[in-house]
């Protein structure tokens, strides 16, 4: 079952129809866009790939944070 807010173009790009950005983390996780994204990952068996991407993003954010702290010192 595909979400109405998730569109996959013929070239394979994924587009999301964005609503209002939720103010809290709990509301963000329960938003229809994020729920559709989670469903897309699960239904297409992309859990391992999604975890790899999240890990790379976390490492990049940590490095960015370290560089900001060292620049302030």
PyMOL Python script that loads the backbone (N, CA, C, O; Angstrom):
from pymol import cmd

cmd.read_pdbstr("""\
ATOM      1  N   UNK A   1       0.842  -1.182   0.000  1.00  0.00           N
ATOM      2  CA  UNK A   1       0.000   0.000   0.000  1.00  0.00           C
ATOM      3  C   UNK A   1       0.886   1.244   0.000  1.00  0.00           C
ATOM      4  O   UNK A   1       1.631   1.465   0.955  1.00  0.00           O
ATOM      5  N   UNK A   2       0.821   2.028  -1.015  1.00  0.00           N
ATOM      6  CA  UNK A   2       1.644   3.226  -1.141  1.00  0.00           C
ATOM      7  C   UNK A   2       0.915   4.429  -0.558  1.00  0.00           C
ATOM      8  O   UNK A   2      -0.304   4.558  -0.668  1.00  0.00           O
ATOM      9  N   UNK A   3       1.690   5.294   0.057  1.00  0.00           N
ATOM     10  CA  UNK A   3       1.115   6.509   0.617  1.00  0.00           C
ATOM     11  C   UNK A   3       0.819   7.501  -0.501  1.00  0.00           C
ATOM     12  O   UNK A   3       1.541   7.545  -1.497  1.00  0.00           O
ATOM     13  N   UNK A   4      -0.222   8.285  -0.347  1.00  0.00           N
ATOM     14  CA  UNK A   4      -0.569   9.289  -1.347  1.00  0.00           C
ATOM     15  C   UNK A   4       0.441  10.422  -1.373  1.00  0.00           C
ATOM     16  O   UNK A   4       0.532  11.154  -2.358  1.00  0.00           O
ATOM     17  N   UNK A   5       1.198  10.571  -0.294  1.00  0.00           N
ATOM     18  CA  UNK A   5       2.134  11.676  -0.203  1.00  0.00           C
ATOM     19  C   UNK A   5       3.518  11.325  -0.724  1.00  0.00           C
ATOM     20  O   UNK A   5       4.384  12.196  -0.797  1.00  0.00           O
ATOM     21  N   UNK A   6       3.746  10.067  -1.088  1.00  0.00           N
ATOM     22  CA  UNK A   6       5.041   9.647  -1.588  1.00  0.00           C
ATOM     23  C   UNK A   6       4.906   9.351  -3.071  1.00  0.00           C
ATOM     24  O   UNK A   6       4.046   8.574  -3.484  1.00  0.00           O
ATOM     25  N   UNK A   7       5.769   9.980  -3.874  1.00  0.00           N
ATOM     26  CA  UNK A   7       5.744   9.774  -5.316  1.00  0.00           C
ATOM     27  C   UNK A   7       7.126   9.330  -5.765  1.00  0.00           C
ATOM     28  O   UNK A   7       8.132   9.904  -5.349  1.00  0.00           O
ATOM     29  N   UNK A   8       7.176   8.315  -6.609  1.00  0.00           N
ATOM     30  CA  UNK A   8       8.431   7.872  -7.188  1.00  0.00           C
ATOM     31  C   UNK A   8       8.390   8.219  -8.670  1.00  0.00           C
ATOM     32  O   UNK A   8       7.529   7.736  -9.405  1.00  0.00           O
ATOM     33  N   UNK A   9       9.321   9.053  -9.100  1.00  0.00           N
ATOM     34  CA  UNK A   9       9.389   9.465 -10.498  1.00  0.00           C
ATOM     35  C   UNK A   9       9.892   8.329 -11.371  1.00  0.00           C
ATOM     36  O   UNK A   9      10.386   7.322 -10.865  1.00  0.00           O
ATOM     37  N   UNK A  10       9.767   8.491 -12.683  1.00  0.00           N
ATOM     38  CA  UNK A  10      10.227   7.470 -13.621  1.00  0.00           C
ATOM     39  C   UNK A  10      11.743   7.290 -13.561  1.00  0.00           C
ATOM     40  O   UNK A  10      12.253   6.224 -13.906  1.00  0.00           O
ATOM     41  N   UNK A  11      12.472   8.332 -13.121  1.00  0.00           N
ATOM     42  CA  UNK A  11      13.925   8.210 -13.001  1.00  0.00           C
ATOM     43  C   UNK A  11      14.368   7.664 -11.651  1.00  0.00           C
ATOM     44  O   UNK A  11      15.566   7.569 -11.383  1.00  0.00           O
ATOM     45  N   UNK A  12      13.401   7.299 -10.786  1.00  0.00           N
ATOM     46  CA  UNK A  12      13.721   6.664  -9.509  1.00  0.00           C
ATOM     47  C   UNK A  12      13.827   7.608  -8.337  1.00  0.00           C
ATOM     48  O   UNK A  12      14.027   7.150  -7.212  1.00  0.00           O
ATOM     49  N   UNK A  13      13.703   8.905  -8.545  1.00  0.00           N
ATOM     50  CA  UNK A  13      13.749   9.853  -7.434  1.00  0.00           C
ATOM     51  C   UNK A  13      12.456   9.800  -6.632  1.00  0.00           C
ATOM     52  O   UNK A  13      11.376   9.595  -7.186  1.00  0.00           O
ATOM     53  N   UNK A  14      12.576   9.983  -5.338  1.00  0.00           N
ATOM     54  CA  UNK A  14      11.423   9.957  -4.447  1.00  0.00           C
ATOM     55  C   UNK A  14      11.064  11.391  -4.093  1.00  0.00           C
ATOM     56  O   UNK A  14      11.932  12.179  -3.717  1.00  0.00           O
ATOM     57  N   UNK A  15       9.797  11.728  -4.211  1.00  0.00           N
ATOM     58  CA  UNK A  15       9.318  13.053  -3.848  1.00  0.00           C
ATOM     59  C   UNK A  15       8.289  12.911  -2.744  1.00  0.00           C
ATOM     60  O   UNK A  15       7.439  12.021  -2.789  1.00  0.00           O
ATOM     61  N   UNK A  16       8.364  13.782  -1.756  1.00  0.00           N
ATOM     62  CA  UNK A  16       7.405  13.803  -0.666  1.00  0.00           C
ATOM     63  C   UNK A  16       6.624  15.099  -0.732  1.00  0.00           C
ATOM     64  O   UNK A  16       7.199  16.166  -0.951  1.00  0.00           O
ATOM     65  N   UNK A  17       5.333  15.014  -0.547  1.00  0.00           N
ATOM     66  CA  UNK A  17       4.518  16.216  -0.428  1.00  0.00           C
ATOM     67  C   UNK A  17       4.635  16.668   1.017  1.00  0.00           C
ATOM     68  O   UNK A  17       4.185  15.976   1.931  1.00  0.00           O
ATOM     69  N   UNK A  18       5.232  17.811   1.219  1.00  0.00           N
ATOM     70  CA  UNK A  18       5.501  18.272   2.584  1.00  0.00           C
ATOM     71  C   UNK A  18       4.327  19.054   3.150  1.00  0.00           C
ATOM     72  O   UNK A  18       3.777  19.949   2.509  1.00  0.00           O
ATOM     73  N   UNK A  19       3.971  18.693   4.348  1.00  0.00           N
ATOM     74  CA  UNK A  19       2.962  19.433   5.081  1.00  0.00           C
ATOM     75  C   UNK A  19       3.670  20.374   6.037  1.00  0.00           C
ATOM     76  O   UNK A  19       4.789  20.813   5.772  1.00  0.00           O
ATOM     77  N   UNK A  20       3.028  20.678   7.131  1.00  0.00           N
ATOM     78  CA  UNK A  20       3.668  21.509   8.149  1.00  0.00           C
ATOM     79  C   UNK A  20       4.744  20.701   8.849  1.00  0.00           C
ATOM     80  O   UNK A  20       4.590  19.495   9.043  1.00  0.00           O
ATOM     81  N   UNK A  21       5.832  21.357   9.231  1.00  0.00           N
ATOM     82  CA  UNK A  21       6.899  20.693   9.958  1.00  0.00           C
ATOM     83  C   UNK A  21       6.494  20.616  11.425  1.00  0.00           C
ATOM     84  O   UNK A  21       6.269  21.649  12.054  1.00  0.00           O
ATOM     85  N   UNK A  22       6.398  19.405  11.984  1.00  0.00           N
ATOM     86  CA  UNK A  22       5.991  19.251  13.384  1.00  0.00           C
ATOM     87  C   UNK A  22       7.007  19.893  14.328  1.00  0.00           C
ATOM     88  O   UNK A  22       8.204  19.921  14.044  1.00  0.00           O
ATOM     89  N   UNK A  23       6.516  20.402  15.442  1.00  0.00           N
ATOM     90  CA  UNK A  23       7.376  21.124  16.370  1.00  0.00           C
ATOM     91  C   UNK A  23       8.110  20.210  17.343  1.00  0.00           C
ATOM     92  O   UNK A  23       9.205  20.556  17.789  1.00  0.00           O
ATOM     93  N   UNK A  24       7.547  19.062  17.685  1.00  0.00           N
ATOM     94  CA  UNK A  24       8.208  18.168  18.627  1.00  0.00           C
ATOM     95  C   UNK A  24       8.681  16.902  17.922  1.00  0.00           C
ATOM     96  O   UNK A  24       8.198  16.556  16.844  1.00  0.00           O
ATOM     97  N   UNK A  25       9.632  16.220  18.549  1.00  0.00           N
ATOM     98  CA  UNK A  25      10.167  14.992  17.984  1.00  0.00           C
ATOM     99  C   UNK A  25       9.090  13.916  17.892  1.00  0.00           C
ATOM    100  O   UNK A  25       9.029  13.178  16.908  1.00  0.00           O
ATOM    101  N   UNK A  26       8.241  13.827  18.911  1.00  0.00           N
ATOM    102  CA  UNK A  26       7.174  12.822  18.904  1.00  0.00           C
ATOM    103  C   UNK A  26       6.210  13.069  17.740  1.00  0.00           C
ATOM    104  O   UNK A  26       5.829  12.133  17.037  1.00  0.00           O
ATOM    105  N   UNK A  27       5.824  14.307  17.545  1.00  0.00           N
ATOM    106  CA  UNK A  27       4.921  14.639  16.432  1.00  0.00           C
ATOM    107  C   UNK A  27       5.611  14.420  15.089  1.00  0.00           C
ATOM    108  O   UNK A  27       4.977  14.005  14.119  1.00  0.00           O
ATOM    109  N   UNK A  28       6.905  14.701  15.037  1.00  0.00           N
ATOM    110  CA  UNK A  28       7.662  14.483  13.805  1.00  0.00           C
ATOM    111  C   UNK A  28       7.647  13.011  13.420  1.00  0.00           C
ATOM    112  O   UNK A  28       7.410  12.669  12.262  1.00  0.00           O
ATOM    113  N   UNK A  29       7.900  12.140  14.392  1.00  0.00           N
ATOM    114  CA  UNK A  29       7.923  10.698  14.115  1.00  0.00           C
ATOM    115  C   UNK A  29       6.558  10.169  13.717  1.00  0.00           C
ATOM    116  O   UNK A  29       6.465   9.179  12.991  1.00  0.00           O
ATOM    117  N   UNK A  30       5.495  10.815  14.182  1.00  0.00           N
ATOM    118  CA  UNK A  30       4.147  10.363  13.879  1.00  0.00           C
ATOM    119  C   UNK A  30       3.544  11.073  12.661  1.00  0.00           C
ATOM    120  O   UNK A  30       2.396  10.813  12.300  1.00  0.00           O
ATOM    121  N   UNK A  31       4.300  11.956  12.035  1.00  0.00           N
ATOM    122  CA  UNK A  31       3.770  12.690  10.886  1.00  0.00           C
ATOM    123  C   UNK A  31       3.552  11.744   9.707  1.00  0.00           C
ATOM    124  O   UNK A  31       4.272  10.754   9.571  1.00  0.00           O
ATOM    125  N   UNK A  32       2.576  12.032   8.858  1.00  0.00           N
ATOM    126  CA  UNK A  32       2.282  11.153   7.719  1.00  0.00           C
ATOM    127  C   UNK A  32       3.465  10.994   6.764  1.00  0.00           C
ATOM    128  O   UNK A  32       3.651   9.922   6.187  1.00  0.00           O
ATOM    129  N   UNK A  33       4.266  12.045   6.592  1.00  0.00           N
ATOM    130  CA  UNK A  33       5.407  11.961   5.690  1.00  0.00           C
ATOM    131  C   UNK A  33       6.439  10.965   6.201  1.00  0.00           C
ATOM    132  O   UNK A  33       6.950  10.145   5.438  1.00  0.00           O
ATOM    133  N   UNK A  34       6.742  11.039   7.488  1.00  0.00           N
ATOM    134  CA  UNK A  34       7.732  10.137   8.078  1.00  0.00           C
ATOM    135  C   UNK A  34       7.184   8.721   8.136  1.00  0.00           C
ATOM    136  O   UNK A  34       7.912   7.763   7.876  1.00  0.00           O
ATOM    137  N   UNK A  35       5.921   8.579   8.470  1.00  0.00           N
ATOM    138  CA  UNK A  35       5.297   7.263   8.484  1.00  0.00           C
ATOM    139  C   UNK A  35       5.357   6.627   7.089  1.00  0.00           C
ATOM    140  O   UNK A  35       5.639   5.436   6.960  1.00  0.00           O
ATOM    141  N   UNK A  36       5.094   7.410   6.062  1.00  0.00           N
ATOM    142  CA  UNK A  36       5.188   6.925   4.686  1.00  0.00           C
ATOM    143  C   UNK A  36       6.604   6.537   4.323  1.00  0.00           C
ATOM    144  O   UNK A  36       6.823   5.554   3.615  1.00  0.00           O
ATOM    145  N   UNK A  37       7.570   7.308   4.806  1.00  0.00           N
ATOM    146  CA  UNK A  37       8.970   7.007   4.548  1.00  0.00           C
ATOM    147  C   UNK A  37       9.369   5.693   5.206  1.00  0.00           C
ATOM    148  O   UNK A  37      10.005   4.845   4.579  1.00  0.00           O
ATOM    149  N   UNK A  38       8.991   5.526   6.480  1.00  0.00           N
ATOM    150  CA  UNK A  38       9.267   4.259   7.173  1.00  0.00           C
ATOM    151  C   UNK A  38       8.619   3.090   6.442  1.00  0.00           C
ATOM    152  O   UNK A  38       9.243   2.042   6.275  1.00  0.00           O
ATOM    153  N   UNK A  39       7.385   3.256   6.009  1.00  0.00           N
ATOM    154  CA  UNK A  39       6.675   2.201   5.295  1.00  0.00           C
ATOM    155  C   UNK A  39       7.395   1.864   3.986  1.00  0.00           C
ATOM    156  O   UNK A  39       7.536   0.692   3.639  1.00  0.00           O
ATOM    157  N   UNK A  40       7.848   2.888   3.265  1.00  0.00           N
ATOM    158  CA  UNK A  40       8.570   2.684   2.016  1.00  0.00           C
ATOM    159  C   UNK A  40       9.824   1.850   2.253  1.00  0.00           C
ATOM    160  O   UNK A  40      10.098   0.913   1.504  1.00  0.00           O
ATOM    161  N   UNK A  41      10.579   2.186   3.285  1.00  0.00           N
ATOM    162  CA  UNK A  41      11.804   1.450   3.609  1.00  0.00           C
ATOM    163  C   UNK A  41      11.473  -0.001   3.946  1.00  0.00           C
ATOM    164  O   UNK A  41      12.138  -0.918   3.464  1.00  0.00           O
ATOM    165  N   UNK A  42      10.448  -0.211   4.773  1.00  0.00           N
ATOM    166  CA  UNK A  42      10.082  -1.559   5.193  1.00  0.00           C
ATOM    167  C   UNK A  42       9.567  -2.393   4.024  1.00  0.00           C
ATOM    168  O   UNK A  42       9.996  -3.533   3.842  1.00  0.00           O
ATOM    169  N   UNK A  43       8.654  -1.841   3.235  1.00  0.00           N
ATOM    170  CA  UNK A  43       8.049  -2.598   2.141  1.00  0.00           C
ATOM    171  C   UNK A  43       9.043  -2.941   1.034  1.00  0.00           C
ATOM    172  O   UNK A  43       8.876  -3.942   0.338  1.00  0.00           O
ATOM    173  N   UNK A  44      10.061  -2.128   0.872  1.00  0.00           N
ATOM    174  CA  UNK A  44      11.053  -2.367  -0.173  1.00  0.00           C
ATOM    175  C   UNK A  44      12.326  -3.026   0.362  1.00  0.00           C
ATOM    176  O   UNK A  44      13.342  -3.102  -0.330  1.00  0.00           O
ATOM    177  N   UNK A  45      12.248  -3.495   1.597  1.00  0.00           N
ATOM    178  CA  UNK A  45      13.358  -4.203   2.244  1.00  0.00           C
ATOM    179  C   UNK A  45      14.668  -3.418   2.158  1.00  0.00           C
ATOM    180  O   UNK A  45      15.705  -3.949   1.760  1.00  0.00           O
ATOM    181  N   UNK A  46      14.594  -2.162   2.536  1.00  0.00           N
ATOM    182  CA  UNK A  46      15.759  -1.274   2.491  1.00  0.00           C
ATOM    183  C   UNK A  46      16.285  -0.941   3.884  1.00  0.00           C
ATOM    184  O   UNK A  46      16.964   0.069   4.065  1.00  0.00           O
ATOM    185  N   UNK A  47      15.978  -1.779   4.863  1.00  0.00           N
ATOM    186  CA  UNK A  47      16.360  -1.479   6.242  1.00  0.00           C
ATOM    187  C   UNK A  47      17.876  -1.400   6.424  1.00  0.00           C
ATOM    188  O   UNK A  47      18.370  -0.497   7.100  1.00  0.00           O
ATOM    189  N   UNK A  48      18.613  -2.333   5.829  1.00  0.00           N
ATOM    190  CA  UNK A  48      20.074  -2.329   5.973  1.00  0.00           C
ATOM    191  C   UNK A  48      20.665  -1.083   5.322  1.00  0.00           C
ATOM    192  O   UNK A  48      21.536  -0.429   5.896  1.00  0.00           O
ATOM    193  N   UNK A  49      20.191  -0.761   4.128  1.00  0.00           N
ATOM    194  CA  UNK A  49      20.688   0.424   3.426  1.00  0.00           C
ATOM    195  C   UNK A  49      20.341   1.703   4.183  1.00  0.00           C
ATOM    196  O   UNK A  49      21.160   2.618   4.269  1.00  0.00           O
ATOM    197  N   UNK A  50      19.130   1.767   4.729  1.00  0.00           N
ATOM    198  CA  UNK A  50      18.718   2.943   5.499  1.00  0.00           C
ATOM    199  C   UNK A  50      19.578   3.106   6.748  1.00  0.00           C
ATOM    200  O   UNK A  50      19.950   4.224   7.106  1.00  0.00           O
ATOM    201  N   UNK A  51      19.894   2.000   7.408  1.00  0.00           N
ATOM    202  CA  UNK A  51      20.750   2.064   8.595  1.00  0.00           C
ATOM    203  C   UNK A  51      22.149   2.550   8.231  1.00  0.00           C
ATOM    204  O   UNK A  51      22.739   3.342   8.966  1.00  0.00           O
ATOM    205  N   UNK A  52      22.683   2.087   7.108  1.00  0.00           N
ATOM    206  CA  UNK A  52      23.998   2.561   6.651  1.00  0.00           C
ATOM    207  C   UNK A  52      23.991   4.065   6.405  1.00  0.00           C
ATOM    208  O   UNK A  52      24.936   4.762   6.773  1.00  0.00           O
ATOM    209  N   UNK A  53      22.936   4.560   5.789  1.00  0.00           N
ATOM    210  CA  UNK A  53      22.828   5.996   5.508  1.00  0.00           C
ATOM    211  C   UNK A  53      22.748   6.785   6.806  1.00  0.00           C
ATOM    212  O   UNK A  53      23.413   7.810   6.953  1.00  0.00           O
ATOM    213  N   UNK A  54      21.939   6.313   7.747  1.00  0.00           N
ATOM    214  CA  UNK A  54      21.803   7.007   9.035  1.00  0.00           C
ATOM    215  C   UNK A  54      23.132   7.016   9.774  1.00  0.00           C
ATOM    216  O   UNK A  54      23.509   8.033  10.357  1.00  0.00           O
ATOM    217  N   UNK A  55      23.848   5.894   9.757  1.00  0.00           N
ATOM    218  CA  UNK A  55      25.161   5.846  10.408  1.00  0.00           C
ATOM    219  C   UNK A  55      26.121   6.864   9.800  1.00  0.00           C
ATOM    220  O   UNK A  55      26.844   7.545  10.526  1.00  0.00           O
ATOM    221  N   UNK A  56      26.130   6.970   8.472  1.00  0.00           N
ATOM    222  CA  UNK A  56      27.009   7.938   7.803  1.00  0.00           C
ATOM    223  C   UNK A  56      26.621   9.370   8.156  1.00  0.00           C
ATOM    224  O   UNK A  56      27.490  10.221   8.343  1.00  0.00           O
ATOM    225  N   UNK A  57      25.318   9.639   8.249  1.00  0.00           N
ATOM    226  CA  UNK A  57      24.868  10.976   8.634  1.00  0.00           C
ATOM    227  C   UNK A  57      25.278  11.308  10.062  1.00  0.00           C
ATOM    228  O   UNK A  57      25.698  12.431  10.340  1.00  0.00           O
ATOM    229  N   UNK A  58      25.159  10.344  10.968  1.00  0.00           N
ATOM    230  CA  UNK A  58      25.552  10.581  12.359  1.00  0.00           C
ATOM    231  C   UNK A  58      27.044  10.862  12.475  1.00  0.00           C
ATOM    232  O   UNK A  58      27.451  11.759  13.214  1.00  0.00           O
ATOM    233  N   UNK A  59      27.851  10.111  11.760  1.00  0.00           N
ATOM    234  CA  UNK A  59      29.299  10.340  11.785  1.00  0.00           C
ATOM    235  C   UNK A  59      29.618  11.726  11.247  1.00  0.00           C
ATOM    236  O   UNK A  59      30.444  12.440  11.816  1.00  0.00           O
ATOM    237  N   UNK A  60      28.969  12.110  10.154  1.00  0.00           N
ATOM    238  CA  UNK A  60      29.212  13.433   9.564  1.00  0.00           C
ATOM    239  C   UNK A  60      28.804  14.546  10.532  1.00  0.00           C
ATOM    240  O   UNK A  60      29.499  15.555  10.649  1.00  0.00           O
ATOM    241  N   UNK A  61      27.676  14.362  11.223  1.00  0.00           N
ATOM    242  CA  UNK A  61      27.235  15.386  12.185  1.00  0.00           C
ATOM    243  C   UNK A  61      28.199  15.495  13.363  1.00  0.00           C
ATOM    244  O   UNK A  61      28.475  16.594  13.846  1.00  0.00           O
ATOM    245  N   UNK A  62      28.711  14.347  13.826  1.00  0.00           N
ATOM    246  CA  UNK A  62      29.680  14.372  14.931  1.00  0.00           C
ATOM    247  C   UNK A  62      30.949  15.098  14.517  1.00  0.00           C
ATOM    248  O   UNK A  62      31.487  15.899  15.282  1.00  0.00           O
ATOM    249  N   UNK A  63      31.432  14.822  13.306  1.00  0.00           N
ATOM    250  CA  UNK A  63      32.628  15.494  12.801  1.00  0.00           C
ATOM    251  C   UNK A  63      32.396  16.995  12.654  1.00  0.00           C
ATOM    252  O   UNK A  63      33.274  17.798  12.971  1.00  0.00           O
ATOM    253  N   UNK A  64      31.215  17.367  12.175  1.00  0.00           N
ATOM    254  CA  UNK A  64      30.889  18.781  12.025  1.00  0.00           C
ATOM    255  C   UNK A  64      30.850  19.461  13.391  1.00  0.00           C
ATOM    256  O   UNK A  64      31.328  20.586  13.540  1.00  0.00           O
ATOM    257  N   UNK A  65      30.285  18.784  14.384  1.00  0.00           N
ATOM    258  CA  UNK A  65      30.233  19.322  15.735  1.00  0.00           C
ATOM    259  C   UNK A  65      31.608  19.486  16.337  1.00  0.00           C
ATOM    260  O   UNK A  65      31.882  20.479  17.011  1.00  0.00           O
ATOM    261  N   UNK A  66      32.472  18.521  16.100  1.00  0.00           N
ATOM    262  CA  UNK A  66      33.851  18.599  16.604  1.00  0.00           C
ATOM    263  C   UNK A  66      34.596  19.765  15.967  1.00  0.00           C
ATOM    264  O   UNK A  66      35.342  20.476  16.641  1.00  0.00           O
ATOM    265  N   UNK A  67      34.392  19.960  14.664  1.00  0.00           N
ATOM    266  CA  UNK A  67      35.096  21.045  13.984  1.00  0.00           C
ATOM    267  C   UNK A  67      34.585  22.408  14.451  1.00  0.00           C
ATOM    268  O   UNK A  67      35.364  23.358  14.524  1.00  0.00           O
ATOM    269  N   UNK A  68      33.300  22.522  14.767  1.00  0.00           N
ATOM    270  CA  UNK A  68      32.761  23.786  15.282  1.00  0.00           C
ATOM    271  C   UNK A  68      33.335  24.085  16.663  1.00  0.00           C
ATOM    272  O   UNK A  68      33.676  25.228  16.965  1.00  0.00           O
ATOM    273  N   UNK A  69      33.440  23.035  17.513  1.00  0.00           N
ATOM    274  CA  UNK A  69      33.982  23.225  18.858  1.00  0.00           C
ATOM    275  C   UNK A  69      35.438  23.631  18.805  1.00  0.00           C
ATOM    276  O   UNK A  69      35.867  24.497  19.568  1.00  0.00           O
ATOM    277  N   UNK A  70      36.214  23.017  17.910  1.00  0.00           N
ATOM    278  CA  UNK A  70      37.629  23.355  17.819  1.00  0.00           C
ATOM    279  C   UNK A  70      37.838  24.749  17.216  1.00  0.00           C
ATOM    280  O   UNK A  70      38.829  25.413  17.520  1.00  0.00           O
ATOM    281  N   UNK A  71      36.914  25.189  16.370  1.00  0.00           N
ATOM    282  CA  UNK A  71      37.001  26.531  15.778  1.00  0.00           C
ATOM    283  C   UNK A  71      36.713  27.597  16.815  1.00  0.00           C
ATOM    284  O   UNK A  71      37.270  28.693  16.750  1.00  0.00           O
ATOM    285  N   UNK A  72      35.840  27.285  17.785  1.00  0.00           N
ATOM    286  CA  UNK A  72      35.498  28.263  18.833  1.00  0.00           C
ATOM    287  C   UNK A  72      36.630  28.417  19.840  1.00  0.00           C
ATOM    288  O   UNK A  72      36.786  29.481  20.441  1.00  0.00           O
ATOM    289  N   UNK A  73      37.419  27.365  20.028  1.00  0.00           N
ATOM    290  CA  UNK A  73      38.479  27.395  21.039  1.00  0.00           C
ATOM    291  C   UNK A  73      39.694  28.173  20.600  1.00  0.00           C
ATOM    292  O   UNK A  73      40.663  28.280  21.352  1.00  0.00           O
TER     293      UNK A  73
END
""", "prot")
cmd.dss("prot")
cmd.show_as("cartoon", "prot")
cmd.util.cbc("prot")
cmd.orient("prot")
